[in-house]
Amino acid sequence: MNPKANLSTSGSVLYNSPSAAITLTFSAKINTPGATNKAGYPKLSFKRGNSQTWTELTGVTSPYTHILNGLTDKLSTFDYKYEVVDSNDSQDVATSSVSVGSYIAPSIAW
């Protein structure tokens, strides 16, 4: 029996905003009797847009708020994946994406 990975995201990324906060809620269930998590799993990772490189978010627990500062690419989605592999090498992957939202007009404080 395959394990089950669950992942959901909430929050938004607004165009022209230098930062974002995305809350991730994730869980994994091992369904094979006697099986355990394989070493190094489960894994939570993210990437931007067309990037082929996933960055692992280590040492986090659910729910986790992913704070992103210094955003220069204001158009690409944020893609997240949560991978679970059990000791029998059965696996499941849950994914979620957060798209860039509406434009925030710049303001000047006097």
CORMO-V974350 format. One record per run of one state. SS is the DSSP state (@ for helix, = for strand, . for the rest). FROM is the first residue (numbers start at 1). LEN is the number of residues. If there is no record, write none. Layout:
# CORMO-V974350
{{SS | FROM | LEN} {SS | FROM | LEN}}
This chain:
# CORMO-V974350
{{. | 1 | 3} {= | 4 | 12} {. | 16 | 3} {= | 19 | 11} {. | 30 | 7} {= | 37 | 1} {. | 38 | 5} {= | 43 | 6} {. | 49 | 6} {= | 55 | 2} {. | 57 | 7} {= | 64 | 6} {. | 70 | 8} {= | 78 | 9} {. | 87 | 4} {= | 91 | 8} {. | 99 | 1} {= | 100 | 4} {. | 104 | 7}}
